[in-house]
Amino acid sequence: NNGNFQTSTLTIQNGTFMFQGLPKDSGYRIKPLKNDNLMDGISTLDIIVIQKHLIGLDKFQSPYKMIAADLNKSNSLTALDIITLRKLILGAETVLPNNNTSWRFVDADHVFEDISYPWGFPEEIGFDLNDGSVHNMNFVAVKVGDVNQTAENNQLKNEASIRSTDELEFKLVDQQVQAGDLIEVPIYGEKMQRVEGFQLALNLDGLEWMETTSDLIHAQDQLWIAQSSNTLLASVSYPGGWNVEDGQPAFSIKFRVTENGLLSDMIQISKVSLNSEAYNISGEALSIELSFIDEDLEFGDSEGLQVLQNTPNPFNNNTQVTIYSHLDQNIIFKVLDVTGRVIMDLNQGLSKGMNHISLTSEPFETSGIYYYQVQSGTQIITKKMIKVN
């Protein structure tokens, strides 16, 4: 654009562009524009990254990350940018505020004097077409919202962004529910201390979401949206990891039941609405799985508990046994070898909810098959585990 003459062109796949037939002996300004694929590279992990910068836990060392995080184009980073980003992730907003675009472009030759305040950067390049041609006018493209730089077409793409082989397992107690009931479903998470946040999409059948509560999550660090009558979306962040104790629910969801049914048939992870994943303290993405603990336990509610398979199994140095109890109670926990010899005998107090017993390799003299027993009153539950070297 030289004021009297204006034209445009498209780049090729690698970003190269060319203008031909421009009138000579004129001054021009060139400005890139790209405003599509808004959600490319955006997830709750970007919210966590911005929060850690704002609270000083992990400050940005790149001016381009500052630009990417300024979603509302205010030339600053505040909690409003996080609110905007969370609404975009869950579909509550579909455009950026203040006429911001999904991509911003910086003159590649620009030197930032202060990387903590990059605003005022040149988004266009001026040139004079006197000698007939001008070359090497380059820009750095910044994907707005993609602070950890994982967008498919982001030239700053962080190749270190990887998925963990671990998963976050949310556990729910299965139960029969009746239409008209108001129910509260505690959600327990394994190894939540290493999780900094998650985004989740649930399909609901016969359930109407009312609210989500948690003693651990601040209101400003979570957003739950009923996208439709049968879809619940969530974006939750907790920089630094959750301070959740064993047996303590991470959060609870309240539902109004609209149809009779079994809870495990009424709640499923959606494969369509949102990519359900969690993020650990290393910035890796973990898949999320739901598992349901049987309510109909084999010896009744008065002594009700369920003993889960130890994990990992087989194990080498350490393993963990998870026990769900319907009430506070004391149990006897034993480990036996294949001859029936007791190698560990503990009196263990259980709290209502999820409990964990951690085992080390110390009492196991050799590799092979062992058994662990949980005794509550006159009832005994026995499971097999395998020790390897």
C-alpha positions in Angstrom: 0.0 0.0 0.0 1.5 3.4 -1.0 -1.6 5.5 -0.2 -2.9 5.6 -3.8 -2.2 2.0 -4.8 -3.2 -1.1 -2.8 -2.9 -4.8 -3.6 -2.5 -8.1 -1.9 -1.2 -11.6 -2.5 -1.1 -14.9 -0.8 2.1 -16.6 0.5 3.0 -20.1 -0.6 3.1 -22.9 2.0 6.5 -21.9 3.4 5.5 -18.2 3.9 7.3 -16.8 0.9 5.5 -14.0 -1.0 6.1 -11.8 -4.0 4.5 -8.7 -5.5 4.9 -8.0 -9.2 4.0 -5.1 -11.4 4.1 -2.4 -8.7 4.5 1.2 -9.9 8.1 2.3 -9.5 9.5 5.4 -7.9 7.0 5.0 -5.0 7.1 4.3 -1.3 5.2 1.3 0.0 4.2 -0.3 3.2 3.7 -4.1 3.5 1.6 -5.7 6.3 0.8 -9.4 6.7 -2.7 -10.5 7.8 -3.9 -14.0 8.9 -7.0 -14.4 10.9 -8.2 -18.0 10.7 -7.8 -21.2 12.7 -8.1 -19.3 15.9 -8.0 -22.5 18.1 -4.9 -24.0 16.4 -2.4 -24.8 19.2 -4.6 -23.5 22.0 -5.3 -25.6 25.1 -5.6 -25.3 28.9 -1.8 -25.8 29.0 -1.5 -22.2 27.6 -3.5 -20.9 30.5 -1.2 -22.7 33.0 1.9 -21.2 31.2 0.4 -17.6 31.5 -0.6 -18.1 35.1 2.9 -19.3 36.0 4.3 -16.1 34.4 1.9 -13.8 36.2 2.6 -15.2 39.6 6.4 -15.3 39.0 6.7 -19.0 39.0 8.1 -19.2 35.5 8.5 -15.8 33.8 8.6 -15.5 30.0 12.0 -15.1 28.5 10.7 -14.4 25.0 8.9 -11.2 23.7 6.9 -13.4 21.3 5.3 -15.3 24.2 4.3 -11.9 25.7 2.6 -11.0 22.4 0.9 -14.4 22.1 -0.5 -14.1 25.7 -2.0 -10.7 25.1 -5.4 -12.1 23.8 -7.4 -8.9 24.4 -4.8 -6.7 22.7 -4.4 -4.5 25.7 -0.6 -4.2 25.6 -0.4 -6.0 28.9 -0.9 -9.4 30.5 -3.6 -9.7 33.1 -6.2 -12.2 34.4 -8.5 -10.9 31.7 -6.4 -12.7 29.1 -6.8 -15.9 31.0 -10.5 -15.5 31.2 -10.7 -14.8 27.4 -8.6 -17.9 26.7 -10.6 -20.2 28.9 -13.9 -19.0 27.2 -12.4 -19.7 23.8 -11.3 -23.2 24.8 -14.8 -24.1 25.9 -16.5 -22.3 23.0 -18.2 -19.6 25.1 -16.4 -17.1 22.9 -15.5 -17.5 19.2 -13.6 -14.3 18.4 -10.9 -12.3 20.0 -11.7 -9.0 21.7 -10.6 -5.5 20.6 -10.3 -6.6 16.9 -7.3 -8.8 17.7 -6.4 -11.4 15.1 -5.4 -15.0 15.4 -1.9 -14.2 14.2 0.2 -11.1 14.6 3.4 -10.4 12.7 6.6 -8.7 13.8 9.3 -7.2 11.6 12.0 -9.8 11.8 14.7 -7.2 12.0 13.1 -5.5 15.0 15.2 -5.5 18.2 13.2 -5.5 21.4 14.7 -3.2 24.0 12.6 -4.7 26.8 11.4 -8.3 26.3 9.0 -7.8 29.3 7.2 -5.0 27.4 7.4 -5.8 23.6 4.4 -3.7 22.6 4.7 -1.0 20.0 6.6 -3.5 17.8 6.4 -2.8 14.0 3.7 -4.9 12.3 4.5 -3.6 8.8 7.6 -2.8 6.8 8.1 0.3 4.6 10.2 0.4 1.5 10.9 2.5 -1.6 10.7 0.9 -5.0 13.4 3.0 -6.7 15.8 0.4 -8.2 13.1 -1.9 -9.4 13.2 -4.6 -6.7 13.3 -5.2 -3.0 14.2 -8.4 -1.3 14.2 -10.1 2.1 11.3 -8.4 3.9 10.7 -10.9 6.6 8.3 -11.2 9.5 8.0 -13.4 12.6 4.5 -14.8 12.8 3.1 -15.1 16.4 0.0 -17.3 17.0 -2.2 -15.5 19.5 -3.1 -17.7 22.5 -0.5 -20.4 21.6 1.9 -19.4 24.3 3.7 -22.8 24.5 4.1 -22.6 20.7 2.5 -25.9 19.5 0.3 -24.6 16.6 0.8 -26.6 13.5 1.9 -23.7 11.4 3.8 -21.8 14.1 7.3 -21.0 12.9 8.3 -20.8 16.6 6.9 -24.2 17.2 8.3 -25.9 20.2 9.3 -29.4 19.1 9.8 -30.4 22.8 6.0 -30.3 23.4 5.3 -34.0 23.9 2.7 -36.3 25.2 3.4 -38.4 28.3 2.8 -42.1 28.3 1.1 -41.7 31.7 -2.6 -41.0 32.1 -4.8 -39.2 34.7 -7.4 -41.5 36.0 -10.6 -40.0 37.5 -12.4 -42.4 39.7 -16.2 -42.3 40.5 -18.3 -44.5 42.7 -20.8 -46.2 40.5 -24.4 -46.2 41.6 -28.0 -46.6 40.5 -29.8 -43.2 40.3 -33.5 -42.3 40.0 -35.2 -39.6 37.9 -35.8 -36.5 40.0 -32.9 -37.1 42.4 -30.3 -34.5 43.1 -26.9 -36.3 43.4 -23.4 -35.2 44.2 -20.6 -37.2 42.6 -17.1 -37.0 44.1 -14.3 -37.3 41.6 -11.0 -38.8 42.8 -7.8 -38.4 40.9 -4.6 -40.5 41.0 -1.3 -38.6 41.4 -2.9 -35.2 41.3 0.1 -33.7 43.0 1.9 -33.7 39.7 -1.0 -32.3 37.7 -1.2 -28.6 37.0 -4.5 -28.6 35.1 -6.8 -30.3 32.7 -9.5 -29.8 30.1 -12.4 -32.3 30.0 -15.4 -33.0 27.8 -18.1 -35.3 29.2 -21.2 -36.8 27.5 -24.2 -36.9 29.8 -27.2 -39.2 29.3 -30.0 -38.7 31.8 -28.1 -36.2 33.9 -28.4 -32.4 34.0 -25.3 -30.6 35.3 -26.1 -28.2 38.2 -22.7 -27.1 39.6 -19.1 -28.2 40.3 -17.5 -27.6 43.7 -14.0 -28.1 45.1 -12.2 -27.2 48.2 -8.9 -27.1 46.2 -9.7 -25.1 43.1 -10.2 -21.3 43.2 -13.2 -20.0 41.3 -11.0 -18.0 38.9 -9.0 -21.1 38.0 -11.9 -23.1 36.6 -14.7 -22.8 34.1 -17.4 -25.4 33.6 -19.9 -25.0 30.8 -22.9 -27.1 29.8 -22.4 -26.8 26.0 -25.7 -28.5 25.4 -28.2 -30.7 27.3 -25.8 -33.6 27.1 -22.3 -32.2 27.0 -20.3 -30.7 29.9 -17.0 -28.9 29.2 -14.3 -27.9 31.7 -11.0 -26.0 31.8 -9.2 -26.2 35.2 -5.7 -25.0 36.0 -3.6 -25.2 39.2 0.0 -24.0 38.6 2.5 -25.8 40.7 0.4 -29.0 41.2 -2.6 -29.8 43.4 -2.3 -30.1 47.1 -4.7 -33.0 47.3 -4.4 -35.7 50.0 -5.0 -39.4 49.4 -8.7 -40.2 49.7 -9.7 -36.6 49.2 -11.9 -35.8 46.1 -10.4 -33.4 43.6 -13.8 -32.0 42.9 -17.5 -32.9 43.1 -20.1 -32.6 40.4 -23.8 -32.1 41.2 -26.4 -33.4 38.8 -30.2 -33.5 38.5 -31.2 -37.0 37.4 -33.7 -36.9 34.5 -33.8 -40.7 33.8 -33.3 -43.9 35.9 -30.0 -45.5 35.2 -26.5 -46.7 36.3 -24.0 -43.8 36.6 -21.3 -45.6 34.5 -23.8 -45.7 31.6 -24.6 -42.0 32.0 -21.2 -40.3 32.1 -18.6 -40.9 29.4 -15.6 -38.9 28.0 -16.6 -37.2 24.8 -14.4 -37.8 21.8 -15.8 -34.9 19.8 -16.4 -31.7 21.7 -12.9 -31.1 23.2 -9.6 -32.9 23.5 -9.8 -34.2 27.1 -6.3 -34.1 28.5 -4.3 -33.2 31.6 -0.9 -31.5 32.0 1.8 -32.4 34.4 4.4 -30.2 36.0 6.8 -31.0 33.1 4.4 -29.5 30.6 3.5 -32.9 29.1 0.0 -33.8 28.1 -1.6 -36.9 29.7 -4.7 -38.7 28.4 -7.7 -38.8 30.8 -9.6 -41.9 31.7 -12.8 -42.5 33.7 -13.1 -45.6 35.9 -16.1 -46.5 38.1 -15.8 -48.2 41.5 -18.6 -50.7 42.1 -21.2 -49.5 44.7 -22.5 -53.1 45.2 -19.6 -54.4 47.3 -19.5 -58.0 48.4 -20.1 -57.6 52.1 -22.5 -54.7 52.4 -22.4 -51.0 53.2 -21.6 -51.4 57.0 -18.2 -52.7 56.2 -18.1 -51.7 52.6 -14.7 -51.4 50.9 -13.2 -52.3 47.5 -9.6 -53.3 47.1 -8.2 -52.4 43.6 -5.3 -54.1 41.9 -1.9 -52.8 42.9 -0.2 -50.5 40.4 2.2 -51.0 38.8 2.0 -54.7 38.6 4.4 -56.4 38.0 6.6 -54.0 40.0 10.3 -53.7 40.8 11.0 -51.1 43.5 7.6 -49.6 44.5 3.9 -50.4 44.1 0.7 -49.0 45.5 -2.6 -50.6 46.7 -5.7 -48.5 46.4 -8.6 -49.2 48.8 -12.0 -47.4 48.6 -13.9 -47.4 51.8 -17.5 -46.4 52.5 -16.7 -45.3 56.0 -13.9 -44.6 58.4 -12.6 -47.9 59.7 -9.6 -50.0 60.7 -8.3 -52.9 58.6 -5.6 -55.4 58.8 -3.3 -55.4 55.7 -1.0 -58.4 55.1 1.4 -59.5 52.4 2.1 -63.2 52.0 4.5 -65.3 49.9 3.4 -68.4 47.9 3.9 -70.6 50.9 1.5 -68.5 53.0 4.2 -67.0 55.1 3.3 -63.5 56.3 6.1 -61.0 55.3 4.1 -57.8 56.2 1.4 -57.3 58.8 -0.1 -53.8 59.3 -3.0 -52.4 61.3 -4.2 -49.6 59.0 -6.8 -46.9 59.5 -8.9 -46.0 56.5 -10.8 -42.8 55.9 -14.1 -42.7 54.0 -13.2 -42.5 50.3 -10.0 -43.4 48.5 -7.0 -44.7 50.5 -3.5 -45.8 49.4 -0.9 -48.1 50.9 2.5 -47.8 49.4 4.9 -50.8 49.3 8.6 -50.9 48.7 10.8 -53.8 47.6 12.4 -54.2 51.1 10.2 -57.0 52.5 10.2 -59.0 49.3 13.2 -61.3 49.5 12.9 -62.7 45.9 11.0 -62.1 42.7 7.9 -64.0 42.1 4.2 -64.2 43.1 2.9 -62.7 46.3 -0.5 -62.1 47.8 -1.9 -59.1 49.7 -4.9 -59.4 52.0 -7.3 -56.8 53.4 -9.3 -57.9 56.4 -12.3 -55.9 57.6 -14.1 -57.6 60.5 -14.6 -61.2 59.4 -14.3 -60.5 55.7 -11.0 -61.0 53.8 -10.2 -59.9 50.3 -7.1 -61.4 48.7 -5.3 -60.3 45.4 -2.2 -61.4 43.7 0.8 -59.3 42.7 4.1 -60.0 41.0 7.5 -58.8 42.1 10.3 -58.7 39.5 14.0 -57.8 39.6 
